[in-house]
Amino acid sequence: MKIIGLVAVGAISLFAAQQAQAASCEDITIADMSSMSAEFLAAMDKFILNKGFGCNANLVAGDTVPAITAMIEKGQPDIIPEGAVDVVPALYKEGVETGKIVAVSDPLSDAGNQGLWVPKYMVDKDPQLATLAGVLKNPELFANPENPSRGGIYNGAPGWGATIVTAQLYKANKMADYKFDLIDPGSLAGLDSAISRAYERKQGIIAYYWSPTGLLGRYDMVKVDLGVANDPEEWKRCTAVAECADPKPNAWTASDNIKTLVSKKFSEAGGDAIDYLKKRELKADTINKVLAWMNENQAKGEDAAQYFLTENPDIWTKWVSPDVAEKVKSAL
C-alpha cells in the first residue's frame, strides 16, 4: 500500500508540475518590432514556444520605448526579443531596479551597431564625409528633398529609442546652424525607401540606421565618426532622454547592448521557456544571412523563422531539449 501511495503521490506531483508548466504558457505576448532582426526573432520565438513547448504565444506590435514602458506599467508584453536598452537607459534601469522587467539573454551577442551612415561611394570620393565635421561642411551634398537649399539628415522611425538619440545629437551638434534639417521618414519603410532610392541613383544621403540588417548587407555604407567618444553618463543624463534640453555631443557605443527582456510574471512562471530564451543567441554572420535572405525573398518574419529553423538545426537545437527539438522539426 505504501508503494502504491508513493506512486500515486509521484503521479500527482508530476501532473501538477505538468499543469504548472502548461499554465505558464497560456496567452504569452511577444513584442513584434519593426526592425527585420526583431521581427525574425519574435516569429522564431513564437514558433518554438507554440510548436515545441505547447504555448499559446501571440505577437503584439510594439517598438523599444512603448514596449518597455508597457512591460513596466502593465506587465505586458511578456517577451521583448530584441530590446535595445542603451537607447532608453533610465527606463531600463527603472524596470530592472523595480523588478518589473528581467534581462534573460543577449540574443545578438556581437551584432548590434547603430549610428549615422553615408554611402561608401561618397566617402571614396571625399574621405572627410566619413566624419560628422566633414558632413556638416557640405549640406549641398545631402539635399533635403522638401527643401533642396538645405541638407537633410534622416532620423529613425517614430517610437524608436534611437530616434530620440538622433534628435538629441542633432541638437547637441547644432546641425541646424549648418543648414541641416532633421527628416522624419514616417516609418521603417519610409527610411528604407529613402536610403535605397539615394543609393540606386548614387545620390547623397546621411541617415540613421543599424546593423545587423539586410539593407546594410545589400548597400555598402560607412558609419560616420561623430568626433567624440561614447560618454555613458552623458548618454544616461541627456543623450537618450527626449525631455533633456541641453544635450552635449556624444556617440553610440561600438556595439549595442541588446537584451531579451521578460516581464516579472513570465520570468517566474515561464519554466523551460525561460531556459530556452536564456540559451538563444545568434552571431552576426548568422543573423546577417537570415536578413539577406529576407531581403532577397521579400520575406516576413514568419517565413524567415521557418527558413532559419529548417536550415540551421545545428544551431537552434542546442537551445532546447531533444524532445522539444523533435516537436519543432515535425512542425516545419
N, C-alpha and C positions, 0 to 999 in steps of 0.2 A: 504493500500500500504506500509505503514511504517513497518507493521508486516511482510509482505511478504519480504520486503527488508532486514529486520533484520534476517529472516530465511535464506535468500539467502546468506547473509554475513556470517552467522554462518556456513552454509554448506560449503561455500568456505574455511573458516578458518579451519574447521575440515578436509576437503580434503587436504589442504595444509600441515596440521600437519601430516596427514597420509602419504603423499608423502615424507615429510621430514624424517619421521621415516623409511620409506621404503628405501629411498636413503642412509640412514646411514648404512643400512645392505647390501649394494651391495659390492660384492667382498672383503669380510673380510678374512685376512690371520691369521692363528693361528700357532704359533711355536710348532712343534711336536718334542719334545726332546727324547733322547734315554733312559732315566730312565723310569721305569714302571709307577711310580706315575704321572710323567709329561705326558706320553703317554695316560694314562687313563683320566687325566684332559682335555687334548686337545681334545680327542674324545668326551668326555661328553659335553664340551663347543660347539663343532661343532654341535652335535645332538640337543641340546637345542636351540641354536641360529637358526639353519635351520628349525627345525620342530616346535618350539614354537614361534619364532619371525619372521619367513619368510625370514631369511637372506640367503645370498649365501656365506657361510663360507667354506674355504678350508684349509687343513693342509699343512704346508711347513716345511721341515726339518731344524733344527737349534738348537744347544745346547747353553748353557748360554752365553759364550763370543761372538760367532758370531751373535746370535740373538739380544742381547742387542746392540751390535755395529751397526747392520743393522737398528735397530729401531731408533737409534740416527742419523745415517748418511743418511738413506733413507726413514725413516718413515714407514718401514715395517720390520717385520710383525706387524699387528695391535694389536695382543694379544700375550703375553707370559704368559701362565697359571701358570707356576712354575719357577719363577726367583730366583735363589739362590744369592741374591745381595751381601751378605757378601764376596763372593769369588772374586768379582770384584768391590771393594768399590769405587775406583777412577772413573771407567767407569760409575757406577750407579750414583755417585754424580754429574758427568758432565751432564748426561742425565736429572736428576731431576732439577738441577740448571738452565739449559738452557731451561727447559720446554718441551723438546722433548720426554720425557717419563713420565708417570704418574703411581704411585703405587696406585691401587684401593682397594686391599684387601690382607689379609693373608690367603691363601687357605688351608694351612696345619698348623693351628694355634699352635698346640702343638706337632707336629710330627717330625720336622726336626732335624737330629743328624748325623754329619759327623765325620770321623776320620779314624785312622788305627785300624784294627781289627785282632784278633787272635782267633783260635778255643778254646772253653771253655775246651775241654779235655786237651789242653796243659797247661792251667792255673791251672786246677785241679791237674796236675802232678807237676807243678812248678809255684807257685804263683807269682814269680818275673817276669814271662813272661807277666804279666798284665801291666808292666811298660816298657817304652822305654829303660831305662837303663838296665833292665833285658834282653830285646830282643837283644840289641847291644852286650851283653856279649856272646851271643850264636848264631853266624851266621850259625854254622853247623846244627842247628835245623830248619833253614829256607832256605835250599839249593836252589840256583838259578838253574833251570833245564838246562840252557845253559852253566853254569859254576859251577858245584857242589862244587868246592873248596871255593866258596864264597856264602854268603847269598843273598837272593833276597827279595826286597820289591815291591809289585805290586802297580803301580800307577793307576789312573783313566784313562779313555779313552781320546784320543786326542780331543781337543775342549772344554773340561770341565774346568770351573774356578778352580774346586777342584784339577785338575791335575797340575795346576800352583802352587797351595798351597803346595801340597805334594812334588813337586820338590824343592820348596824353603825350606821346612822343612828338606828335605834330605840334602841339602847343609848346612843349619844352624846348624844341629846337627852332621855335619861331619861324616855321616853314611858310606861314602866310606872308611874312615880311620878304621872303624870297620869291614871291609871286606864285606860290603853290596853293592849290585848293585841295581839301580832303574830300575824296569822292566816295559816296555811299553806293555800292553796287546793287543794293537791294536784296541780294540773296547769293548763295554759293554759285548758283547757275549764272548769275549776272557777272560775278567775279571771274569765273572760268571763261565765260564768253569774251570778256574784255581782254584777258591775257591771251587767249587763243587767237582772237582776231588780230591783235597787235603783232603777235609772233609770226603768224602766217603771212602778214603783209610786211614784215620786217620794219615795223614802226617802233617808236619809243614808248616804253611803259615802265612804271615802277609801281609795285603792288605788294600788299601783304599776302603772304602765302606760307605754307609749311610743308615739311617732309615728315613722313613718307606720304606721297600722293602720286597718283597716276599721271597727273598733269606735269609735275616736275620730272617725272620719269620720261615723259614724252618730249618736253621742251627743255633745252639746255639753258638754265638760268643761274645767275650769280647772286649770292646773298650779299647785301650791301653792308659794308663796315660802317657802323654808326659813330665811330671815332672815340668811343668810351668803352670801358669795361662794364660788365654787369655789376650793379650795386644792389645786393639783395635787400638791404634795409630800405633804400630809396624805393625799390620796387614795391615793397610791402606798404611803405608810408604813402606813396602817391602814384607811382607809375601804373599800377593796376587798380587804382581807386578812382572811379568816374567823378566823384564829388570833390576830389582834391584840386584846389585852384592854383597850386604853384609847383607843377611838375618840373623836374630837372632832367637834363639829358641822361639817358640810360640805354641799356642794351639787353636784348634777350640773352638767356643763358646759352651756352654752346649746345646743350642737349636738354630738351624739355623734361620736366618731371611729370610723367603721365602715370596716373593711378587708376586701377579699377576700384570703384567705391561701392559699398553696400550699406543699406540702412541698418540701424541698430537692431531692429527686429529680425531682419533677414540674417544678420551676422550671428545671431543667437539661435535661430531656428533652421538655418539652411543646411546643416549637416554635411553630407557628402558633396552637395552642390558647392558649398564654400570651399571645400578641399580642391575641387576642380578649378574654381576661379583663382585660387592661390597658385596653382601649378601652370595655368595658362599663360604662356609667354611666347612672343614672336620676335624674331630677329629682323633687322632692316631688310636684308636681301629677300627674305621670305615674304614679308608684307608688301614690298615693292613689286614682286612678281604677281601677287594677287591683284594689286591695284592696277597694274599694267594690263592684266587680263580683263579686268572690269572695263577699262577704257576701250580696249580693242573690241570688246564684245557688247559694249553699251549695256553692261550688266548691272543689276541691282545687288544689294547686299545678300539677299536670299540665294541668288544664283552663285555669287562668289563664295558663300559659305559651303554650298554643296560641291563646288569646284575644288575648294581647298581640302575639304574632308575626303573627297574621292582621291585626290592626287597626292595627299601628304599624310597617310596613316602612320608613317614612321615618326611624325611629329606629335600629332594630337592624341594618339593612343597612350602616350606617356602621361597624359594629364588625367586619365580616368582609369577605373578598374577594368579588367578584361571583360567582365560581364557587361558593363556599360558600353565598352567599345564595340562589342558584338551587336548590341541593340542599335547603336548608331549606324554601324555598317549595313545592317539589314534594312534600315530605313532610307538609305541613299538610293 
